[in-house]
Amino acid sequence: MRMKVPRYNYRSQFGENSEVLFTEIREMLLAGQYILTDHVARFEREFGDYLGVRHVHGVNSGTDALLIALQAVGVKPGDEVVTQANTFYATVAAIRLSGATPVLVDADEDSFLIDQTQVAGAITERTRVILPVHLYGKPTPMRTLSALAARHGLRIVEDAAQAHGACMEDRMAGSFGDAACFSFHPSKNLAAAGDGGAISTNSDEIAKRICLLRELGQHGQNNHVVLGFNSKLDAIQARVLSWKLPQLEAWNQRRSSIAAMYRDGLRELPIRFQSMTPGEKHAYHLFQIRTGERDALVAHLQQSGIDAVIRYPSPIHLQEAFADCNWRRGQFPVAERLAKELMCLPIRPDMSAAEVEYVCEQVALFFKRQSARLHQLESAAPV
């Protein structure tokens, strides 16, 4: 029987007592409680406690978080920032917008994260930051990168936009670097009712710099001491995030259970999964599968009512926006292969076992039909 399996169910995220939140938001709207109110400070404290860090500061978006964090740790025009070739546009755009030069290294074939064996070779005298991405909710192992950064006197800025609640060796993603960046876009595990972002840090100095930069470079009203931005997390978004944050651990546990069901249900099929690392807790923002028949499989699933999608079908180094970086096709072969072969299956905390089973059945049906077609072609070929 055909079933619809959507990627998102926002209604389920607000719970049974949502009218309490909606009434409070109405009062906030009428009272003009919009910008850097106590609601924002409350969420910043709560999220900081959750991450185990001393400071969290909310901003307009995950992209702003990256740009402000880079400037807050001292990145200047002419500096270099090492990051990975398979990531979302914003990671590299923020580096360019800060005036720095992005230096890409390839992805790891199995983890889909930064290939740590290539990072040391990418460091030059102009390098100031290593920027790993906790991609799809999988935390990047940080020991080697942290040691490398310490040896060269470099900063680490984590792109944790997809990793709310991900852990490595009992430490939260977002607590390893000099600063870390989160997005609260509606697609994320912890989603605002609009856009939003945050920067976490354990450094008092960096925290002060973040506050200056997000608030127009002001130190006191109309006293602009640095060139800053107007990038503040809205109070209403902060209230929504505070409402949802207590559920994040349970939601991530459910995502992990669904991922295990997928891995079990699809284990006999010609697909590959993102590898698992000892000591990690994957947040499963996205559940990626890898196949050489990706485009045809996505089309089949979508026709079957399953909201499967492709993320990042063109790698960073082949994007027109970065043409002046003079990267070339074939320069980062793993990132190019991943861009051609990865796709996302729906994963939501409220997904039922029946929905997961239906997705697995449809994936299996696709490969069964592909195998039958191949057998037909082989049978019809002249001897």
Summary of the structure (lengths in Angstrom):
residues: 383
radius of gyration: 22.0
end to end distance: 40.6
largest distance: 84.7
contacts: 1289
relative contact order: 0.16
helix: 44%
strand: 16%
